Amino acid sequence: MTDGYVWLVCDEVPHDVVLLAPGPRTLDVVRTVRRLTGLSLWHSKALAVRSPAVILDGVPQEDAEAAVVALREAGARAEARERPERGFR
């Protein structure tokens, strides 16, 4: 028996939505963060002004891309990042 690596292929890689900068329309970004996360207005503002911040954690790619589009339309700089699985080297 030989030792080897096994690669598992999964269809859905979790993504994180990262807010890089709120931009000039901070209030619009805070409202968008509130709508996406369900947090209170105060917590949404605290999250939006603390950049970079992870807004959504471990969501499917389609949801992450939709959230990034919503944040960009509100005037923020945001991106979706693939999250490697724990223990993956």
Backbone as JSON, one array per atom type, in Angstrom:
{
  "sequence": "MTDGYVWLVCDEVPHDVVLLAPGPRTLDVVRTVRRLTGLSLWHSKALAVRSPAVILDGVPQEDAEAAVVALREAGARAEARERPERGFR",
  "N": [[0.85, -1.19, 0.0], [0.6, 2.16, -0.85], [1.43, 5.43, 0.22], [-0.39, 8.36, -0.32], [-1.74, 11.42, -1.59], [-5.06, 12.5, -1.41], [-7.34, 14.16, -3.33], [-10.16, 15.94, -2.76], [-13.0, 16.89, -4.46], [-15.23, 19.42, -4.36], [-18.38, 20.81, -5.12], [-19.3, 23.2, -4.13], [-17.68, 25.81, -2.88], [-17.1, 27.53, 0.07], [-17.54, 31.06, 0.49], [-16.28, 34.24, 1.54], [-17.48, 37.49, 2.21], [-15.93, 40.47, 1.91], [-15.64, 43.68, 3.14], [-13.9, 46.28, 1.92], [-13.58, 49.1, 1.91], [-15.72, 51.73, 2.99], [-16.38, 53.87, 1.33], [-17.61, 57.02, -0.1], [-20.34, 57.24, 0.44], [-21.34, 56.47, 3.15], [-23.6, 56.02, 4.78], [-25.42, 54.74, 3.05], [-24.02, 52.38, 2.62], [-23.99, 51.33, 5.21], [-26.72, 50.82, 5.55], [-27.04, 48.83, 3.6], [-25.33, 46.83, 4.59], [-26.72, 46.26, 6.91], [-29.09, 45.22, 5.82], [-28.09, 42.93, 4.55], [-26.93, 41.42, 6.62], [-28.64, 41.41, 8.81], [-28.13, 42.62, 11.18], [-28.29, 45.07, 13.87], [-28.78, 48.64, 13.4], [-26.77, 50.11, 14.66], [-24.73, 48.16, 15.09], [-24.26, 47.48, 12.45], [-23.21, 49.87, 11.45], [-20.88, 50.05, 12.98], [-19.52, 47.84, 11.98], [-19.26, 48.54, 9.28], [-17.62, 50.83, 9.24], [-15.26, 49.86, 10.16], [-12.74, 48.86, 8.51], [-10.58, 46.63, 6.76], [-13.4, 44.43, 6.78], [-15.09, 41.4, 7.49], [-18.09, 40.74, 6.12], [-20.05, 38.8, 5.41], [-19.84, 35.35, 6.11], [-18.67, 32.35, 4.91], [-20.58, 31.76, 2.83], [-22.52, 30.6, -0.04], [-21.22, 30.84, -3.45], [-22.87, 32.29, -5.27], [-24.51, 33.83, -3.57], [-22.55, 35.33, -2.32], [-21.5, 36.81, -4.46], [-23.75, 38.31, -5.16], [-24.05, 39.85, -2.85], [-21.7, 41.35, -2.93], [-22.15, 42.86, -5.23], [-24.35, 44.38, -4.37], [-23.17, 45.86, -2.29], [-21.25, 47.3, -3.72], [-22.91, 48.83, -5.38], [-23.92, 50.49, -3.46], [-21.79, 52.1, -3.03], [-19.48, 51.16, -1.88], [-16.23, 49.57, -1.56], [-15.79, 46.26, -2.19], [-15.23, 42.69, -1.95], [-15.45, 39.23, -2.93], [-14.15, 36.4, -1.41], [-12.63, 33.25, -1.78], [-12.89, 30.75, 0.64], [-10.59, 28.72, 2.1], [-10.85, 25.28, 3.07], [-10.77, 24.15, 6.45], [-7.75, 22.82, 7.66], [-6.75, 22.29, 5.17], [-4.0, 22.09, 3.04]],
  "CA": [[0.0, 0.0, 0.0], [1.4, 3.37, -0.94], [0.84, 6.65, 0.78], [-0.62, 9.37, -1.34], [-2.7, 12.46, -1.27], [-6.36, 12.37, -2.04], [-7.97, 15.46, -3.54], [-11.61, 15.9, -2.8], [-13.54, 17.98, -5.25], [-16.61, 19.71, -3.98], [-18.97, 21.77, -6.04], [-19.59, 24.48, -3.5], [-16.63, 26.31, -2.01], [-17.64, 28.68, 0.8], [-16.94, 32.36, 0.21], [-16.44, 35.32, 2.5], [-17.66, 38.81, 1.62], [-15.08, 41.38, 2.66], [-15.81, 45.11, 2.87], [-12.57, 46.87, 1.94], [-13.72, 50.51, 2.28], [-17.12, 52.12, 2.85], [-16.57, 54.86, 0.28], [-18.15, 58.32, 0.31], [-21.75, 57.14, 0.87], [-21.27, 55.55, 4.28], [-24.93, 55.67, 5.26], [-25.97, 53.74, 2.14], [-23.3, 51.14, 2.88], [-24.48, 50.83, 6.49], [-28.04, 50.24, 5.3], [-26.84, 47.59, 2.85], [-24.78, 45.86, 5.54], [-27.83, 45.88, 7.79], [-30.0, 44.36, 5.06], [-27.43, 41.66, 4.25], [-26.56, 40.66, 7.81], [-29.7, 41.37, 9.81], [-27.66, 43.26, 12.41], [-28.91, 46.36, 14.18], [-28.17, 49.77, 12.7], [-25.54, 50.46, 15.37], [-23.72, 47.15, 14.79], [-23.94, 47.59, 11.02], [-22.33, 51.03, 11.29], [-19.58, 49.69, 13.55], [-18.89, 46.91, 11.05], [-18.96, 49.21, 8.02], [-16.52, 51.78, 9.35], [-14.06, 49.11, 10.52], [-12.35, 48.22, 7.26], [-11.45, 45.66, 6.1], [-14.24, 43.65, 7.67], [-15.83, 40.3, 6.86], [-19.52, 41.0, 6.28], [-20.69, 37.48, 5.39], [-18.82, 34.33, 6.32], [-18.99, 31.0, 4.49], [-21.81, 31.69, 2.04], [-22.29, 30.1, -1.4], [-20.65, 31.81, -4.38], [-23.9, 33.15, -5.83], [-24.9, 34.78, -2.54], [-21.42, 36.24, -2.11], [-21.42, 37.74, -5.6], [-24.89, 39.23, -5.06], [-23.76, 40.78, -1.77], [-20.66, 42.27, -3.41], [-22.8, 43.79, -6.16], [-25.17, 45.3, -3.57], [-22.26, 46.78, -1.59], [-20.65, 48.2, -4.72], [-23.94, 49.79, -5.79], [-24.06, 51.45, -2.37], [-20.62, 52.97, -3.04], [-18.37, 50.57, -1.13], [-15.32, 48.64, -2.24], [-15.97, 44.95, -1.55], [-14.85, 41.56, -2.78], [-15.75, 37.89, -2.44], [-12.94, 35.59, -1.35], [-12.83, 31.83, -1.49], [-12.37, 30.38, 1.95], [-10.09, 27.34, 2.07], [-11.36, 24.46, 4.15], [-9.85, 23.99, 7.57], [-6.87, 21.67, 7.52], [-6.29, 22.16, 3.79], [-2.64, 22.62, 2.92]],
  "C": [[0.88, 1.24, 0.0], [0.65, 4.54, -0.32], [0.69, 7.67, -0.33], [-1.63, 10.39, -0.87], [-3.98, 12.22, -2.05], [-6.95, 13.77, -2.13], [-9.47, 15.25, -3.6], [-12.1, 17.12, -3.55], [-14.97, 18.2, -4.78], [-17.11, 20.84, -4.86], [-19.09, 23.16, -5.42], [-18.48, 24.85, -2.51], [-17.19, 27.52, -1.26], [-16.85, 29.95, 0.5], [-17.19, 33.31, 1.37], [-16.62, 36.62, 1.72], [-16.91, 39.8, 2.5], [-15.34, 42.81, 2.19], [-14.45, 45.76, 3.02], [-12.59, 48.33, 2.38], [-15.17, 50.93, 2.07], [-17.38, 53.14, 1.74], [-17.23, 56.13, 0.79], [-19.59, 58.26, 0.83], [-21.87, 56.12, 2.0], [-22.65, 55.1, 4.75], [-25.6, 54.62, 4.36], [-25.32, 52.38, 2.35], [-23.78, 50.52, 4.19], [-25.85, 50.18, 6.32], [-27.95, 48.91, 4.55], [-26.28, 46.5, 3.74], [-25.88, 45.36, 6.47], [-28.78, 44.92, 7.08], [-29.39, 42.98, 4.82], [-27.23, 40.79, 5.49], [-27.68, 40.49, 8.82], [-29.28, 41.96, 11.15], [-28.43, 44.55, 12.66], [-28.17, 47.47, 13.43], [-26.83, 50.14, 13.34], [-24.43, 49.46, 15.04], [-23.31, 47.18, 13.31], [-22.99, 48.75, 10.77], [-20.94, 50.7, 11.82], [-18.82, 48.75, 12.62], [-18.45, 47.6, 9.76], [-17.77, 50.15, 8.12], [-15.21, 51.11, 9.75], [-13.64, 48.31, 9.29], [-10.92, 47.72, 7.35], [-12.2, 44.82, 7.12], [-14.97, 42.56, 6.88], [-17.31, 40.52, 7.17], [-20.29, 39.69, 6.35], [-19.6, 36.43, 5.38], [-19.35, 32.97, 5.87], [-20.3, 30.85, 3.74], [-21.51, 31.11, 0.66], [-21.84, 31.23, -2.34], [-21.69, 32.77, -4.93], [-24.34, 34.22, -4.84], [-23.79, 35.8, -2.29], [-21.32, 37.26, -3.23], [-22.57, 38.75, -5.56], [-24.65, 40.26, -3.96], [-22.7, 41.79, -2.18], [-21.26, 43.29, -4.36], [-23.62, 44.82, -5.39], [-24.28, 46.31, -2.83], [-21.62, 47.76, -2.55], [-21.65, 49.23, -5.22], [-24.17, 50.85, -4.72], [-22.84, 52.37, -2.26], [-19.41, 52.41, -2.32], [-17.43, 49.82, -2.06], [-15.43, 47.32, -1.48], [-15.52, 43.86, -2.51], [-15.29, 40.27, -2.1], [-14.46, 37.08, -2.51], [-13.31, 34.14, -1.07], [-12.19, 31.52, -0.15], [-11.88, 28.94, 1.88], [-10.65, 26.57, 3.27], [-10.31, 24.35, 5.25], [-9.03, 22.71, 7.37], [-6.36, 21.44, 6.12], [-4.93, 22.79, 3.66], [-2.34, 22.97, 1.5]]
}
